[in-house]
Amino acid sequence: MPEERKEDADASIAGEEEGEEEIPSDIMPLFFTSKTQEIFGCKGDEDVTEENPHKLIPKEAIIQDFKDRAAVSDFHPVKQVVLDYAADELLVVYDPMFKYGQNFYLALTEEAKERILNPPQDETQEGEGEEGGEEDLILTLRKFPRTPQPWQSLGSEAEVEEENVVENRPKVKFRISRMRREFGAPVTFGDRNVSDAKDGFVECPSFEDEGYSLLKKELDKGIQAVPVLTDNGNQTEWRKPRNAVTQYSARTLEEKSKDDIIRATTDLISFIEKVTPRFELALQQNEILDVFYDDYLSLADDETTFGAKSDNYLKEYQSFTDLQYSKEKTITDIQWHPVIKGIIAVSCGEDLSFDDRVDNFSRILMTSSLVLIWSFSDPIHPLALLEAPDDIFSFKFNPSDPNIIAGGCINGQIVLWDITNHSERLRTHRQSHGQSKKNSMHSLPGFQDESSFDRSPILRYCAVSSIEHSHKTVVTDITWIPDHMEIGRMGVVVENKSQQCNQLMSCAADGTVLVWDTRPIKPSEEKETREISNLSTGISKSRDHSKPLENVSSKFFIGTEEGDLVYMDWKPEKDTDSGKIVSPRPEQVWLAHDGPITTLQRSPFFRDILLTVGGWTFAIWKEGVTNGPLLQSASHLMRLSRGHWSPSRPGVFFITKTDGNVDVWDLLDRSHEPSLTQNVTAAPITTISPHQVSSKQQLLAVGDSMGTLHVMEVPWNLRHPSANEANAMENFFEREVKRLAFVEERMKIREQEKKQLEAEESKRQQEGKRAEESDADIEAKQRMEYQEYLQMEKQLLEELGITEESDDLIEV
């Protein structure tokens, strides 16, 4: 019998080590903070210990704690139980091992209190003496050590085996021999350069590659969560103990000294009252203004100051043109490489109208349609040429994989390029020109690198959409969908688990917006058919676990050729009449411009602010404001071609015109005219694209209709934001929203006032007509009324039988 009880006790102890025990219904675990333990005198391991964990607390003390600390009291979860408790003392038990999940637990009933204070004892255990003591000793000893458990394989040993270095080939053996007479001969070594001997050896010195970039896609790393072994030692410095004591007595003053101090205090009080106003003024000034701030030292760092007058213009930094591929062509789009510095790509097309394109179709068909990738290290020869089936009007780099480029053709097709095999040529563009090839391995016969040749490789597209499923007219814009979301077949926005940009949207002049997926089509999987409760159902092995994103909006803006700005939702809806799934109707349509909208761009600082350019005007809009644009320019003398927000300043944007000028608008400086107007080229400007190279340099790329790419350097005052510029622009947009609401309200009031004025005017006209009536008309009207009266009188008399029917009326 004792051995059975011993096994049960061991099992219960093992259960305590594995997890918490089930909480009885008549106790409540509570967590007591150090403050609560100090108030009720139940500090852990001091007032209560593991051997003596019981503490009786008066009920009145707990109620007083409710009054003092309210909801902060640790007894607050059991407030009603304490108030309804019949006895005067409650039992609290210290639980250092967190047996029930907290450091204390409270007995809720008198039965639980009695059971904990006087636990029932087994008669057999009481009868045994030494055996019970030995059993308790065994329980205490087995409570601390942990019993090793058998190893359960979950597959980790395979991963550990992969990390081990195993020899999979025989070792390579070398045998080096030397003539015996050379042993012991004197030897003198010295340095020798590569140029000292002809064809001696090839020098490969190390150098710092500025264009080096490494894309880390996968990392294999092993981690073992074990404590680090530390070995520390400490030796207490022994000092000889000595008996020491300190005594003191209070110091008192004589009465005469007290009187002298009081008389001196009167003068002190009068002095304090006199200087208090000046002292308070000095404290207030210190709180309002930092008197130790040196304005002269911080004058050069003031962000609101402008640069020198000579720097207040766009400086020409570089220009690119190719006599074979881009001359006499128009630049349709400009894109900077998102990763590699000094790389810019432009698309070129024939500057012809539709009729001229039809007449010269045979010549255009024989001309290559290319996208030119330029490097700042070589403004004459392009680094690479991307071939397309037709002229490219818009293209974009993939944000997650810059080696993938998507473009839209003038015939409506979508093209994809993969330049992965030539990415090294783009990275090493700075080293491929202007460096000597002397003593280089590339100059030796048989070691030439084809990528180092001067000719520009022509890269063919890797994918193209079919004409039947593409746009019917020119693709005006193309954009990649962000890597955190995807658009399903029904327009539902779902989570993108791959974190790669795989979808893109395109719009064209045919009035359609298409969503494309660049991933290859997966082969359809066979479905299994199972019988479940006499019902046959198709169960697919694959299931889409992508969850919809509720907080992502599916609404977007789009501009038309007529100058309309349309706001709509891309989610299709069911037609109530036909029951078919159709595109939804636009929610808002504004007549924004007097010509085709060529630019529609969101601000990089405010996602609800948009810039539109079309015809002879530009406008700034805010999403959610339906009253109209926040800011709209007057009609310019020349037609506007493109616009673009500044990447570094919230209040600056660029506007290009067909006369070759670039207008720089700074809304913090002025909003009625541009802050800077500069002529860049004699030809019409077709596109513009700014790029922030670094915190100290910003470039502006401008393309014209002659095929020349101009790169300008933006001055300091137009690229460096002023202090709190973002907050200032936000307040500016809020004021414009309030102005629009005020104007709309005043228009309603003016319409009501106009209606009231028209009603009063009509009333006055009627009164004037009555006054203009002549006396004859008034007399004729009165005679007619009198005749009607006589007729009514006659009828009444005939009904009463007073007069005969033959009596004639009295003539008047």
ROPAVO-907844 format. One record per residue (C-alpha): residue in three letters; x, y, z. Coordinates in steps of 0.2 Angstrom, whole numbers, plus 5000, padded with zeros to 4 digits. Layout:
# residues N
ALAXYZ;...
END
This chain:
# residues 812
MET500050005000;PRO501450135004;GLU502250094987;GLU500650124978;ARG500450294986;LYS502250334982;GLU501950304964;ASP500350414964;ALA501250554973;ASP502650544960;ALA501350544946;SER500550704953;ILE502250784955;ALA502650754936;GLY500950824932;GLU501350984941;GLU502951004932;GLU502150974915;GLY500751114917;GLU499551194929;GLU498251094938;GLU496451114936;ILE495751254947;PRO494451204960;SER492851294959;ASP492951364977;ILE494551454975;MET495151604964;PRO496951634959;LEU497451814961;PHE499051904957;PHE499652024971;THR500852154967;SER502252204979;LYS501252354984;THR499752244989;GLN500852124998;GLU501552265008;ILE499852335012;PHE499152165019;GLY500852105026;CYS500951955015;LYS502651975006;GLY503251824997;ASP504651725005;GLU504651845020;ASP502851855028;VAL502251695019;THR503351555013;GLU503151395004;GLU503151305021;ASN501951425029;PRO500951495014;HIS499351535024;LYS498751715028;LEU497151775036;ILE496651945030;PRO495252045039;LYS493752075028;GLU493652265034;ALA495452285027;ILE494952225010;ILE493452335010;GLN494552485015;ASP495752445001;PHE494252444989;LYS493852624995;ASP495652684994;ARG496252604977;ALA494552564968;ALA494852464952;VAL496752464955;SER496552344970;ASP497052174966;PHE495452104975;HIS494352194962;PRO494052034952;VAL493251954968;LYS492452114975;GLN490652044976;VAL491351884983;VAL492151984997;LEU490652085001;ASP489551935002;TYR490751835012;ALA489951785029;ALA491551775040;ASP492651915046;GLU494251845039;LEU494751775022;LEU496151655018;VAL497451695006;VAL498751565001;TYR500451594994;ASP500751494978;PRO502651524973;MET502651384960;PHE501151464951;LYS500151304954;TYR498551384948;GLY499351514937;GLN499551664949;ASN500651694965;PHE499151684977;TYR497451614978;LEU495951654988;ALA494751534997;LEU492951584992;THR492051485005;GLU492151435023;GLU492251245017;ALA493751285006;LYS494551385020;GLU494351245032;ARG494951115020;ILE496551215016;LEU496951255034;ASN496551075041;PRO496850955026;PRO496150775029;GLN497450655033;ASP497550465029;GLU497450355044;THR498650235036;GLN499850375034;GLU499650435052;GLY499950255058;GLU501550235049;GLY502950345057;GLU504650325049;GLU503950265032;GLY502950425030;GLY504450525034;GLU505450425021;GLU504050455008;ASP504050645011;LEU505950645009;ILE505850554993;LEU504450674987;THR505550824991;LEU507050744982;ARG506150704966;LYS505250864965;PHE506750964958;PRO507750854945;ARG506950824928;THR506850644921;PRO507550634904;GLN506250584891;PRO506550474876;TRP507050564859;GLN505550584847;SER506150614829;LEU505250744820;GLY506350754805;SER507650874812;GLU509050754811;ALA509050764792;GLU509350944792;VAL510750924804;GLU511450784793;GLU511450914778;GLU512451034788;ASN513850914791;VAL515350914779;VAL515550744771;GLU516950694759;ASN516150644743;ARG517650614732;PRO519450554735;LYS520750674741;VAL521850754727;LYS523650704729;PHE525150804723;ARG526950754721;ILE528250884721;SER530050844716;ARG531650944716;MET533350914710;ARG534550854724;ARG535950974719;GLU534751124723;PHE534551074741;GLY535351194753;ALA535751324739;PRO535751504745;VAL534051594739;THR533651774739;PHE531851834736;GLY531252004730;ASP529752094724;ARG529352104705;ASN527952204696;VAL526952144682;SER527852264670;ASP529552204674;ALA529352044664;LYS528452014648;ASP527051884649;GLY527651834667;PHE526051834675;VAL524351914675;GLU523952044689;CYS522152034697;PRO522152164710;SER520652194721;PHE519652354720;GLU518052424727;ASP516652394715;GLU515452544717;GLY514052464706;TYR514152294716;SER512452234722;LEU511952064729;LEU510152014730;LYS509951894744;LYS508451774740;GLU508751634752;LEU509751614768;ASP510051444776;LYS510551474795;GLY510451354810;ILE510051414827;GLN510051314843;ALA509051394858;VAL510151344872;PRO510851454886;VAL512651514884;LEU513851434896;THR514751564907;ASP516051534920;ASN516151674933;GLY517051684950;ASN516851804965;GLN517851814981;THR517151924995;GLU518452035003;TRP518552005021;ARG518652145033;LYS518952135052;PRO517352175061;ARG517352315073;ASN516052385086;ALA515452555081;VAL514052665086;THR513452845081;GLN512552965093;TYR511853135090;SER510853265100;ALA509653405093;ARG510453575091;THR509453715099;LEU509653905099;GLU509554025113;GLU508054145114;LYS509154295109;SER509754205093;LYS507954165088;ASP507454345090;ASP508954405079;ILE508454285066;ILE506654345066;ARG507154525064;ALA508354475050;THR506954375042;THR505854535040;ASP507254615029;LEU507354455020;ILE505454445016;SER505454625010;PHE506954584999;ILE506054434992;GLU504454534989;LYS505454664979;VAL506354544968;THR504954414965;PRO504154504949;ARG505854504941;PHE506254324945;GLU504554264938;LEU504854364922;ALA506554284920;LEU505754104923;GLN504354144910;GLN505654204897;ASN506654044900;GLU505053934897;ILE504554034881;LEU506254054873;ASP507953974874;VAL509054114878;PHE510654004876;TYR510253974857;ASP511554044846;ASP510654104830;TYR512254144821;LEU512953964823;SER511253894816;LEU511054024802;ALA511953914789;ASP510753764794;ASP509153864792;GLU508053764780;THR507053904775;THR508454004767;PHE508654004748;GLY510253974739;ALA511254094729;LYS510454184714;SER511554094702;ASP510953924709;ASN509153964707;TYR508953874690;LEU509053704682;LYS510853654677;GLU511053544662;TYR511953394668;GLN511953274653;SER511053244637;PHE510853074627;THR510453044609;ASP510752904596;LEU510952954578;GLN510352784573;TYR508852734584;SER508152894592;LYS508553034580;GLU506953114573;LYS505953014585;THR504853074599;ILE505253004617;THR503652934624;ASP504152884642;ILE505652894654;GLN506052774668;TRP507552774680;HIS508252604686;PRO507552574703;VAL509152494710;ILE510652534699;LYS511252714699;GLY511652804683;ILE510452694672;ILE509052774663;ALA507852704650;VAL506852794637;SER505552734624;CYS505552804607;GLY504152814594;GLU503752884577;ASP503053064578;LEU501653034566;SER499753054566;PHE498652914563;ASP498452954544;ASP500352984542;ARG500652814550;VAL499452724538;ASP500252814523;ASN502052764529;PHE501552594536;SER502852494525;ARG504252604531;ILE503752594549;LEU503552404548;MET505352394543;THR505952514557;SER506452434574;SER505452484589;LEU506652494603;VAL506852544621;LEU508552624624;ILE509452594641;TRP510752734644;SER512252744656;PHE512952914662;SER514652844659;ASP514352834640;PRO513052964633;ILE513452904615;HIS513152714614;PRO511652634624;LEU512052494635;ALA510652394629;LEU509152394617;LEU507452314620;GLU506552264605;ALA504652274604;PRO503352224591;ASP502852404589;ASP503152574596;ILE503152584615;PHE502152724623;SER502352674641;PHE503452554651;LYS503852514669;PHE505152424679;ASN504552284691;PRO504752354709;SER505152184716;ASP506252124702;PRO507052264691;ASN507552134678;ILE505752124673;ILE505152264662;ALA503352284656;GLY502852394641;GLY501252454632;CYS501352464613;ILE500452584602;ASN499452434594;GLY498752394611;GLN499852244615;ILE500752214632;VAL502652164631;LEU503752094644;TRP505652094644;ASP506851994655;ILE508652064656;THR509251954670;ASN510651884658;HIS511252064655;SER511052134673;GLU512952114676;ARG513252224661;LEU512152364669;ARG513052344686;THR514752364678;HIS514352504666;ARG515552624676;GLN517052504675;SER516752464656;HIS517252634650;GLY518752754654;GLN519852624662;SER521452554655;LYS521452364650;LYS523252344652;ASN523852184661;SER522052134662;MET521451964658;HIS520152024646;SER521552084634;LEU522251914633;PRO521751804618;GLY520351694622;PHE519851784637;GLN518851924629;ASP517151964637;GLU515751994624;SER514852114637;SER516352234636;PHE516152264617;ASP515552434612;ARG514052364602;SER512452374611;PRO511552204612;ILE509752204606;LEU508652104618;ARG507052024611;TYR505452024622;CYS505151864632;ALA503151874632;VAL501851974622;SER499951974623;SER498851914609;ILE498152054598;GLU496351974601;HIS496451994620;SER497352164620;HIS496852344619;LYS496152404602;THR497152574603;VAL498752644610;VAL499152594628;THR499252764637;ASP499852704654;ILE500452544663;THR500752514682;TRP501252364693;ILE500052314707;PRO500952324724;ASP501752164730;HIS500652144746;MET499052124736;GLU498252034721;ILE496652064711;GLY495551904709;ARG494451864694;MET492951954702;GLY493952104707;VAL494252054725;VAL495852114733;VAL496751964741;GLU498351944750;ASN499951914740;LYS500951784750;SER502351784737;GLN502751964741;GLN503151984722;CYS502452104710;ASN501551984698;GLN500052084691;LEU499952244682;MET498552364676;SER498552444659;CYS497352574651;ALA497152634633;ALA496252754623;ASP494852624619;GLY494152664636;THR494652494644;VAL495752454659;LEU496452284659;VAL497252184673;TRP498652064668;ASP499551924678;THR501351884672;ARG501451714681;PRO501251564669;ILE499551474669;LYS499551324681;PRO499051154673;SER497251104679;GLU497250974692;GLU496050824691;LYS494650824703;GLU494250674714;THR492450614716;ARG491950544732;GLU490250474738;ILE489650564754;SER487950514761;ASN487350464744;LEU487850634737;SER489150644723;THR490250804725;GLY491950864716;ILE493250894729;SER494850984722;LYS496550944730;SER497051124728;ARG496251264737;ASP496651454737;HIS497051504755;SER497351684751;LYS496251794762;PRO495351954756;LEU496052114762;GLU494552214769;ASN495452384772;VAL496152394754;SER495152514743;SER494652454725;LYS494252624718;PHE495352724707;PHE495452874696;ILE495652874677;GLY495753014664;THR494953024647;GLU495353094630;GLU493853224632;GLY494753294648;ASP493553204660;LEU494153144677;VAL493252984682;TYR493152904699;MET492552724699;ASP492752544707;TRP493552404697;LYS492452274706;PRO491152214693;GLU489352204698;LYS487852104693;ASP486652194681;THR484852194688;ASP484052184671;SER485052054662;GLY485851964677;LYS487651974669;ILE489252034677;VAL489652204670;SER490852344675;PRO490152464688;ARG489552644683;PRO490752784688;GLU490352854705;GLN491053034700;VAL491453114683;TRP492153294683;LEU492453394667;ALA494253434672;HIS495153494657;ASP494953564639;GLY495953424631;PRO496553244634;ILE497253214651;THR499053164649;THR499653154668;LEU498653084682;GLN499853054697;ARG499653044716;SER500753144728;PRO502153044735;PHE501753134752;PHE499853134752;ARG499052984745;ASP497353074743;ILE498053214733;LEU498153204714;LEU498953304700;THR498153304683;VAL498753394667;GLY497753414651;GLY497453534637;TRP498053704643;THR497753684662;PHE498253584676;ALA497353544693;ILE497553474710;TRP496253364717;LYS495853274733;GLU495053104735;GLY493353114744;VAL493053294739;THR491753304726;ASN491553494725;GLY492953514712;PRO494853534711;LEU495753614726;LEU496853714714;GLN496553744695;SER497753854684;ALA497153974672;SER497353934653;HIS499153944647;LEU499654024631;MET500453854626;ARG499853684627;LEU500353584642;SER501153414639;ARG501553324656;GLY501753354674;HIS502653264689;TRP502753294708;SER504353324716;PRO505053174725;SER505753274739;ARG504653424742;PRO502753404745;GLY502353584738;VAL503353574722;PHE502853494705;PHE503453514687;ILE502453564672;THR503053544654;LYS502453634639;THR502553614620;ASP503653764618;GLY505053674626;ASN504853764643;VAL504753684661;ASP503753774674;VAL504253734692;TRP502753774704;ASP503153804723;LEU501453814732;LEU502353884748;ASP503054024738;ARG501654074726;SER500053984719;HIS499554104705;GLU501154084695;PRO502653974693;SER504154004704;LEU505353964689;THR505153954670;GLN506653884660;ASN506853844642;VAL507653664640;THR507453634622;ALA506853714606;ALA505753554602;PRO504053514611;ILE504353424627;THR503453254628;THR503853184645;ILE504753214661;SER505353114676;PRO506353174692;HIS507453064702;GLN508153084719;VAL509953014717;SER510453054735;SER510153184749;LYS511353304740;GLN510753284722;GLN509153274712;LEU509053254693;LEU507653294681;ALA507553204665;VAL506653284650;GLY506253204633;ASP505753304618;SER505053264601;MET506753264592;GLY507353104602;THR508453194614;LEU508553154632;HIS509053304643;VAL509553274661;MET509453434672;GLU510153454690;VAL508853534702;PRO509453674713;TRP509553664731;ASN508053774735;LEU506953664724;ARG507453494731;HIS507753534750;PRO506153544760;SER505853684772;ALA505453664790;ASN503753584792;GLU503353594774;ALA502253434774;ASN501153504789;ALA501053674780;MET500453594764;GLU499253484773;ASN498553644781;PHE498453724764;PHE497453574757;GLU496253584772;ARG495953764769;GLU495553734751;VAL494353604756;LYS493453724767;ARG493453854754;LEU492553734742;ALA491253694755;PHE491053874758;VAL490853914740;GLU489553784737;GLU488553844752;ARG488654024746;MET488053964729;LYS486453884737;ILE486154044746;ARG486354144730;GLU485154034721;GLN483854064735;GLU484154244735;LYS483954244716;LYS482254154717;GLN481654274730;LEU482154424719;GLU481254354704;ALA479754324714;GLU479754504721;GLU480054574703;SER478554474696;LYS477454534710;ARG477954714707;GLN477554694688;GLN475854624692;GLU475454774703;GLY476054894690;LYS474954814677;ARG473454834689;ALA473855024691;GLU473955044672;GLU472154984669;SER470955134663;ASP469355194671;ALA468355134656;ASP468954954659;ILE468554974678;GLU466755034674;ALA466454894661;LYS467054764674;GLN465854834687;ARG464454834675;MET464754654671;GLU464754614689;TYR463154704692;GLN462354604678;GLU462854444686;TYR462154504702;LEU460454544694;GLN460354374686;MET460654284702;GLU459354394711;LYS458054354697;GLN458354164699;LEU458154184718;LEU456454274716;GLU455854144703;GLU456254004715;LEU455254094729;GLY453754134717;ILE453854314721;THR453954374703;GLU453454304686;GLU454654224674;SER454154344660;ASP454754504669;ASP456254584661;LEU457754634669;ILE457954814673;GLU459154894661;VAL460555004668;
END
